[in-house]
Amino acid sequence: MLLLRPKQLIPVAIFGAVVVGSFGYDIFNSVGHRGGGDDNKIHLSLYHWDNGGNTETDLVKEVCKEFEKENPNIAVEIISSYETQFQNFMASKNVPDVFCVPDGNFGTWVQTGVMLDLQDYWDNTTNIDKEHLAPSALQRYRWNGTTMGSGHLYCVPKDITPYVMYYNKDLFDEYGVPYPSATEIMDPYEANEMWKEFGYNRGTVRFKTNGEMRLMDDHIYGVAKLYPEGLIWSNGADYLNEARNEALIDSDEFIEAYEYIVHSTMEVAVAPTSRVITSTAEKSLFLNGKAACYIEGRSVTTDLRAKATFNWDIAPIPAFTTNQQVNGWSGSVGYAVYKDCEHKDEAYRLAEYFTSKRGQLIMAEAGFTAPLYNDEETMREFYAIEEGKMPENTGEFIRAAQYQKPGLWQYLPSTRWKTTFDQDTGVMFTEDPSIRQTPAQFLTDEKERIESIIKQDFPNLFE
């Protein structure tokens, strides 16, 4: 999912609300026509998360237009904003009939009680091919009143953004490095040997007398960033136990994953340090030819098609062999229905239309998402849409969407434990090796700190 910086705010009055649309975010004074209008139609308001920019907003409009054709008695008013404004209109009770819910916000928002329980609708729908729907698309929007991932459904999925490894084919050709397999998932140590061919093996990494790493100007990173989640999960490890009241970060498998990341980043420089990423975004490193590979979600495809000046394709993200298919996490956005909206049936029908095969193919055409379905008919249509466009290896999006897990924000409704852990990991990546902690040292000590935070935030889990 793309995260854009707020742009210049240009208020426009729409349906009694002050709406900024794609220029920034909304300040809700009231929301849409809910009960009808002079045209005798049912008017539904749909709140759309606008962090994908104008192209994604246009896609939402196109899906709604198709929905209106099939439901001529319904008119949809679209309100575009940033997800940070949800608290504003929720607090004022001006909640749209249907609203966008990023999976990273689901745990917090579902606890407000504004979402309609959609389980009965879902159980009785005839518009969804449940057999071929990616399992994690639903799991991340379930809530049992205490924890996420089980219980009733409170959102229907709009999309899944699976993560893959993009690679610069021209750079691979220039350096004489064979392309990664389109279908076989590479072992991470094997991947390091491939990535080192763009820098370390060419003498672009030097070390000062104190052991601190120094890179030559012509250094090329093998990969623009390494994400730990896929390495940890594929190695048979996890951050927390199923009850979410114990940290598992001191296991041998978890430590091995971080030893690999530290080695890759601080010793052979196949991936940039956090200091480099702070000054130059991973996508910029890839687009500027300073990184041969780039691990990112499907949503970046549209941008690469428009901006990349080289040939590129995608491959599976390297992973350990224990649980190799789970080689990363996928992002998602769903649609919820306001529990007090006047036209609940029609609102659910609108939300569900985005999950339908028709809605999925409309959104997939622009490159933002891959379809949630893996049946043969949907795949044929998806491949037809993708024909002649980069990437060539379209099938990897489908495989990844079927197996990749939701991000760590789905473990608990509050992510303070995760934010703390991410901040604390910096001691393993400090550039001065004399004060750098080993993964075994850090992760053993950090276990107690993470469990203490979870106990403070969720004491009921320890009863």
C-alpha positions in Angstrom: 0.0 0.0 0.0 1.3 3.4 -0.9 1.8 6.0 1.8 1.8 9.5 0.4 2.6 12.7 2.2 -0.2 15.2 2.6 -0.5 17.5 -0.3 -1.8 21.0 -0.6 -5.3 21.2 0.8 -8.0 22.6 -1.6 -11.4 22.4 0.1 -14.4 21.6 -2.1 -18.0 21.5 -0.8 -19.6 18.2 -1.6 -22.9 17.0 -0.2 -22.6 19.2 2.9 -19.1 18.1 3.7 -15.9 20.0 3.3 -13.9 17.5 1.2 -10.4 17.8 -0.1 -10.6 14.8 -2.3 -7.3 13.6 -3.9 -5.5 16.8 -2.9 -5.3 15.8 0.8 -7.7 14.7 3.5 -11.3 15.4 4.4 -12.8 17.4 7.3 -16.2 15.9 7.8 -19.1 18.1 8.9 -21.7 15.7 7.6 -21.8 12.8 5.3 -23.7 12.2 2.1 -27.4 11.6 1.5 -28.5 8.5 3.3 -32.2 8.4 2.9 -32.9 9.3 -0.7 -33.2 12.5 -2.8 -35.3 14.1 -5.5 -34.5 11.3 -7.9 -36.1 8.7 -5.6 -32.9 6.7 -5.5 -31.2 5.2 -2.4 -28.1 7.3 -1.9 -25.1 5.7 -0.2 -22.0 7.4 0.9 -18.7 5.6 0.5 -15.5 6.7 2.3 -12.4 5.8 0.3 -8.9 5.7 1.7 -7.0 7.9 -0.8 -3.4 7.0 0.0 -3.1 5.4 -3.4 -3.4 8.7 -5.2 -5.6 9.7 -8.1 -5.3 6.4 -10.0 -6.7 4.4 -7.2 -9.5 6.9 -6.6 -10.4 6.6 -10.3 -10.6 2.9 -9.9 -13.0 3.1 -7.0 -15.1 5.5 -9.0 -15.1 3.0 -11.9 -16.2 0.1 -9.6 -19.0 2.2 -8.2 -20.1 3.2 -11.7 -20.4 -0.5 -12.6 -22.3 -1.2 -9.4 -24.8 1.6 -10.2 -25.4 0.1 -13.6 -26.3 -3.2 -12.0 -28.3 -1.5 -9.3 -30.0 1.5 -11.0 -32.0 2.3 -7.9 -28.8 3.2 -6.0 -26.5 6.2 -6.3 -23.1 6.3 -4.6 -21.3 9.4 -3.4 -17.6 8.9 -2.9 -15.7 10.7 -0.2 -11.9 10.6 -0.5 -9.5 11.1 2.4 -6.6 9.8 4.4 -7.3 7.1 7.0 -6.1 9.4 9.8 -9.4 11.3 9.5 -11.5 8.3 10.5 -11.4 9.3 14.1 -12.8 12.7 13.2 -16.0 11.6 11.6 -16.4 8.6 13.9 -16.3 10.9 17.0 -18.9 13.2 15.4 -21.1 10.3 14.5 -21.0 11.4 10.8 -20.0 7.9 9.7 -20.4 7.1 6.0 -22.6 4.1 5.0 -19.6 2.2 3.7 -16.0 3.0 4.7 -12.6 1.8 3.8 -10.6 0.0 6.6 -6.8 -0.7 6.1 -6.0 -4.0 7.8 -3.5 -2.1 9.9 -6.3 -0.1 11.5 -8.9 -2.8 11.8 -8.0 -3.8 15.3 -8.4 -0.3 16.6 -11.5 0.6 14.6 -13.5 -2.5 15.2 -13.4 -1.9 18.9 -15.2 1.4 18.5 -18.4 -0.5 17.7 -19.3 1.4 14.6 -18.9 -1.6 12.2 -21.9 -3.8 11.3 -21.4 -7.5 11.9 -21.4 -8.9 8.3 -21.3 -12.6 9.1 -24.9 -13.3 8.3 -24.6 -11.4 5.0 -21.5 -13.3 4.1 -22.9 -16.7 5.1 -25.9 -16.1 2.8 -24.3 -14.4 -0.2 -24.4 -16.0 -3.6 -22.2 -13.4 -5.3 -18.8 -14.6 -4.0 -16.8 -17.6 -5.1 -15.7 -18.5 -1.5 -13.9 -21.7 -2.6 -11.3 -19.8 -4.6 -10.9 -16.8 -2.4 -7.5 -16.2 -0.7 -7.9 -17.4 2.9 -6.1 -14.5 4.6 -8.3 -12.0 2.8 -11.1 -12.9 5.3 -9.0 -13.9 8.3 -7.6 -10.4 8.8 -11.1 -8.9 9.1 -12.5 -11.2 11.8 -13.1 -10.2 15.4 -14.3 -12.3 18.3 -14.6 -9.4 20.7 -11.1 -10.0 22.2 -8.7 -10.9 19.5 -8.4 -10.6 15.7 -8.2 -13.4 13.1 -11.2 -15.4 14.4 -14.9 -14.8 15.1 -17.3 -12.9 12.9 -16.5 -10.9 9.7 -16.7 -7.1 10.0 -15.2 -6.1 6.7 -15.3 -7.6 3.2 -11.8 -7.4 1.5 -11.3 -4.9 -1.3 -7.8 -6.2 -2.1 -4.7 -8.0 -1.1 -1.3 -6.5 -2.0 1.1 -9.5 -2.0 4.8 -8.8 -1.7 7.2 -10.0 -4.4 10.8 -9.4 -5.5 11.1 -6.9 -8.4 14.4 -7.1 -10.2 16.2 -5.0 -12.8 16.7 -7.3 -15.8 19.0 -4.8 -17.6 21.3 -4.7 -14.5 21.3 -8.5 -14.3 22.3 -8.6 -17.9 25.0 -6.0 -17.5 26.6 -7.8 -14.6 26.2 -11.2 -16.1 24.1 -12.5 -13.3 21.4 -15.2 -14.1 17.8 -14.1 -13.4 16.2 -15.6 -10.3 13.7 -18.4 -10.9 10.1 -17.3 -11.8 8.6 -20.1 -9.7 11.1 -21.6 -7.3 11.7 -19.8 -4.0 15.4 -19.1 -3.5 17.1 -19.9 -0.2 18.3 -16.7 1.4 21.9 -17.7 1.6 21.8 -18.5 -2.2 20.2 -15.1 -2.7 23.0 -13.5 -0.9 25.5 -15.0 -3.3 23.5 -13.6 -6.2 23.2 -10.2 -4.6 26.9 -10.0 -3.8 27.7 -10.1 -7.5 26.5 -6.5 -7.8 28.8 -5.1 -5.1 30.7 -7.0 -2.5 32.3 -9.5 -4.9 33.4 -6.6 -7.1 35.4 -5.0 -4.3 33.0 -2.1 -3.6 32.9 -2.8 0.2 35.8 -1.7 2.3 36.4 -1.7 6.1 38.0 0.9 8.3 40.6 -0.1 10.9 37.8 -0.2 13.6 35.8 -2.6 11.4 33.3 0.0 10.3 32.0 -0.6 6.7 32.7 1.8 3.9 31.1 1.6 0.4 32.6 2.8 -2.9 30.6 5.2 -5.1 30.0 2.4 -7.6 28.5 0.0 -5.1 25.2 -1.6 -6.2 23.0 -3.1 -3.5 21.7 -6.5 -4.3 18.3 -5.7 -2.7 16.9 -2.3 -1.6 15.6 -3.7 1.7 15.2 -7.0 3.6 12.0 -7.5 5.5 12.4 -9.8 8.6 8.8 -11.2 8.7 9.0 -13.5 5.8 12.5 -14.8 6.9 11.2 -15.4 10.4 8.0 -17.2 9.4 9.6 -19.3 6.7 12.2 -20.4 9.2 9.5 -21.8 11.4 9.7 -19.0 14.0 7.2 -16.4 15.1 7.1 -13.2 17.2 4.4 -14.2 19.6 2.6 -17.4 20.6 -1.0 -18.0 19.5 -2.4 -16.7 22.8 -0.4 -13.5 22.2 0.9 -13.5 25.8 4.5 -14.8 25.2 7.3 -13.5 23.0 9.1 -16.1 21.0 11.9 -13.9 19.7 14.6 -15.8 21.6 14.2 -19.0 19.7 17.2 -20.3 17.6 15.2 -20.0 14.4 14.3 -16.4 15.1 17.9 -15.5 16.0 19.1 -17.1 12.8 16.8 -15.0 10.7 18.2 -11.8 12.3 21.8 -13.1 12.1 21.2 -13.4 8.4 19.8 -9.8 8.1 22.7 -8.3 10.2 25.3 -10.2 8.1 23.6 -9.1 4.8 23.4 -5.5 5.9 26.4 -4.8 8.1 29.0 -7.2 6.7 28.5 -7.7 3.0 26.2 -4.7 2.2 23.8 -6.5 -0.1 21.1 -4.4 1.6 21.3 -0.8 2.7 21.5 0.3 6.3 18.7 2.3 7.9 20.7 5.4 7.6 20.8 5.0 3.8 17.1 4.3 3.6 16.3 7.4 5.7 18.0 9.6 3.0 17.0 7.6 -0.1 13.8 5.5 -0.3 14.0 1.9 -1.4 12.0 2.6 -4.5 14.4 5.4 -5.5 17.4 3.1 -5.1 15.7 0.6 -7.4 14.6 3.2 -10.0 18.0 4.9 -10.0 19.8 1.6 -10.7 21.5 1.5 -7.2 19.7 -1.7 -6.2 19.3 -4.7 -8.4 16.2 -6.0 -6.6 13.3 -4.4 -4.7 10.9 -6.2 -2.3 7.6 -4.5 -2.4 3.8 -5.0 -2.9 1.8 -5.3 -6.0 0.6 -1.7 -5.6 4.0 -0.3 -6.8 3.5 -2.0 -10.2 1.7 1.0 -11.7 4.4 3.4 -10.6 7.2 1.2 -12.0 5.4 0.9 -15.3 5.3 4.6 -15.6 8.8 5.5 -14.2 11.2 2.6 -14.7 13.6 3.2 -17.6 14.8 -0.4 -17.7 13.3 -3.8 -18.3 12.1 -5.5 -15.1 10.3 -8.6 -13.8 9.3 -10.2 -10.6 10.3 -13.4 -8.7 9.5 -14.9 -5.4 11.0 -13.4 -2.3 13.9 -15.6 -1.0 12.9 -17.6 2.1 14.0 -20.4 4.4 12.9 -23.9 3.6 10.9 -24.9 6.7 7.8 -22.9 5.7 9.0 -21.6 2.4 5.7 -20.6 0.8 5.1 -18.0 3.6 7.9 -15.8 2.3 6.4 -12.4 3.3 3.4 -10.4 4.4 0.7 -8.9 2.3 -1.2 -5.7 2.9 -5.0 -5.3 2.5 -7.9 -2.9 2.6 -11.5 -3.9 3.3 -14.8 -2.2 3.4 -17.1 -2.0 6.5 -20.7 -1.0 6.8 -21.8 1.5 9.4 -24.0 -0.3 11.9 -26.5 2.5 12.1 -26.8 3.2 8.4 -30.3 3.4 7.1 -29.9 1.0 4.1 -27.8 -1.9 5.5 -28.7 -4.4 2.8 -27.8 -2.0 -0.1 -24.6 -0.8 1.8 -23.4 -4.4 2.2 -24.2 -5.1 -1.5 -21.9 -2.1 -2.4 -19.1 -3.2 -0.1 -19.3 -6.8 -1.4 -19.1 -5.6 -5.1 -15.5 -4.7 -4.5 -14.9 -8.3 -3.4 -16.7 -9.8 -6.4 -14.8 -11.0 -9.4 -16.1 -8.1 -11.5 -14.8 -5.6 -9.0 -11.5 -7.4 -8.6 -10.7 -7.4 -12.3 -11.5 -3.7 -12.7 -9.0 -2.9 -9.9 -6.4 -5.4 -11.2 -6.3 -3.8 -14.6 -4.5 -0.7 -13.3 -1.8 -2.8 -11.6 -2.6 -1.8 -8.0 -3.8 -5.3 -6.9 -4.0 -8.9 -7.9 -7.4 -10.6 -7.9 -8.4 -12.3 -4.6 -9.4 -15.4 -6.6 -7.3 -18.2 -8.1 -9.9 -20.1 -10.2 -9.0 -20.8 -13.9 -11.5 -18.3 -15.3 -10.3 -15.4 -13.2 -6.7 -16.3 -14.0 -7.4 -16.3 -17.7 -9.0 -12.9 -17.5 -6.2 -11.5 -15.3 -3.5 -12.8 -17.6 -5.3 -11.3 -20.6 -5.3 -7.9 -18.8 -1.6 -8.3 -18.0 -0.5 -9.4 -21.5 2.2 -7.3 -23.0 2.9 -5.4 -19.7 5.6 -5.7 -17.2 6.1 -7.8 -15.2 6.0 -11.0 -17.3 5.8 -13.3 -14.3 2.3 -12.3 -13.3 1.6 -15.7 -11.7 3.8 -14.9 -8.7 1.3 -12.3 -7.5 -1.3 -15.0 -7.3 0.9 -17.5 -5.5 2.0 -14.9 -3.0 -1.5 -13.7 -2.3 -2.6 -17.2 -1.4 0.1 -17.9 1.1 1.4 -14.7 2.6 0.2 -13.7 6.1 -1.1 -10.3 7.3 1.4 -8.0 8.8 2.3 -7.9 12.5 -0.3 -5.3 13.2 -2.9 -8.1 13.1 -1.4 -9.9 16.1 -2.9 -7.5 18.7 -5.3 -4.5 18.5 -2.5 -2.2 19.8 0.9 -2.3 18.0 2.9 -0.6 20.8 4.8 -3.9 21.3 5.8 -4.0 17.6 6.8 -0.4 17.4 9.0 -0.8 20.5 10.6 -3.9 19.0 11.3 -2.2 15.7 12.9 0.8 17.4 15.0 -1.4 19.7 16.4 -3.5 16.9 18.7 -0.6 15.9 21.3 -1.8 18.4 22.0 -4.7 16.1 22.6 -2.4 13.2 24.7 0.4 14.6 27.6 1.2 12.2 30.3 1.0 15.0 30.9 -2.8 15.4 32.4 -2.3 18.8 29.0 -1.3 20.3 26.8 -3.4 18.1 24.8 -6.1 19.9 24.6 -9.6 18.4 21.1 -10.9 17.6 21.4 -13.5 20.4 22.3 -10.8 23.0 19.6 -8.4 21.9 16.7 -10.8 21.3 17.3 -12.7 24.6 17.1 -9.4 26.6 14.2 -8.0 24.5 11.9 -10.9 25.2 11.1 -9.6 28.7 10.6 -6.0 27.5 8.1 -7.0 24.9 6.1 -9.3 27.2 6.0 -6.5 29.8 4.4 -4.1 27.2 1.8 -6.7 26.2 0.9 -7.3 29.8 0.4 -3.6 30.4 -1.7 -3.2 27.3 -3.6 -6.5 27.5 -3.7 -7.7 31.1 -6.7 -10.0 30.2 -4.4 -12.2 28.1 -2.5 -13.2 31.3 -5.5 -14.0 33.5 
